[in-house]
Amino acid sequence: MAATIGALPTRARRTQVESLFLFAAAVTLACAEPFANSLIGVLISSKVNQWTLLVGSLPLAYLVGGGVTALHLDGRQVEEFLRTATQTCSA
């Protein structure tokens, strides 16, 4: 393809290259917003999955570390947990 375009006369070659650049720009602009929206959905889903795994594994890690079956949190720990979860939901 490059050899074919390179073999064209100067004016035709420049027109062809400009057309290819304009087409590439149009495709990029047409795909940018849907791509960004899809990326946001994937990142939110990933964050929810990570939080679910974290919350579900905390009691198990506590038990394996020598604790009891219940994970008792004091007031400050509950506050920190809720603050972090709220930041995750609002992001």
N, C-alpha and C positions, 0 to 999 in steps of 0.2 A: 504494500500500500504506500509506504513512504517513497519507494522508487518511482511508483506511478505518479504521485503528486510532484515529486522532484523533477520529473521529466516534462512537466507541463511548462508552457511559456510563463514568463514572469507574472503577467497580469492574471492569468487563469489560476496560477499557483497561489497567489496571494488571496484571490477571491475564495478559492477552495479552503485554504487554511483559516481565513476569517469565518467562513461558514461553519467549519468544524468547531472553532472556538465558541461561536454563538450558540450552536446546538448543544455543546457541552455545558455552557452556562445556563441555558434554558432547562436542561435536564436536572442540573444541580439545584436550581431554584425551585423546580417543581417537586423535588424529592426531599428538600431540606426540612420543611415543616412536618410532613408525616413521619419522617425519620426521628425528629426531635420528640414528637408526641409519643411515638412508640418507645423511645428510649426512656422517657419519664415513666410510662407504665411498667417497664421492665425493672427499673430501679426501685420503684415503690414496692413491687411484688417481691423483689429480692430482700428489701429491708424488712418487710412483714415476715418473710420466711426465716430470716435470721433472728428476729425477735421471738418468734414462736419457738425456735430451737433453743434460744438462750433461756427463755422463761421455763420451758419444759425440762431443761437439763440442770438448772440450778439445784432443785431438791435432790436430784440423783447424785450430783457432784458432792453435795453436802453430806449425803448418806455414806457415800464411798469414803469420804474424808473422816469418817468417824462420828458423824452426827446422828441424830435420830431421824425418823421418817418425816417429821414435819419441819418445815423451814420457818422458824419464828423470826420475824423482823420487828425491830423496834420502830418507833414513830419516825425517826430520821431516815431510816433505811426505806420505809414505805414511801416517804416524801421524795427521796432521791429516785426511787424506782418510777414513781408516777411522773416526776418531772422529766425524766429521760424518755419515758413512753410518750408523753405529751409532745415533746420536741420531735420525736419520730413521726407522730401522726400529723403534725402541722407542717412538716417539711415537704 
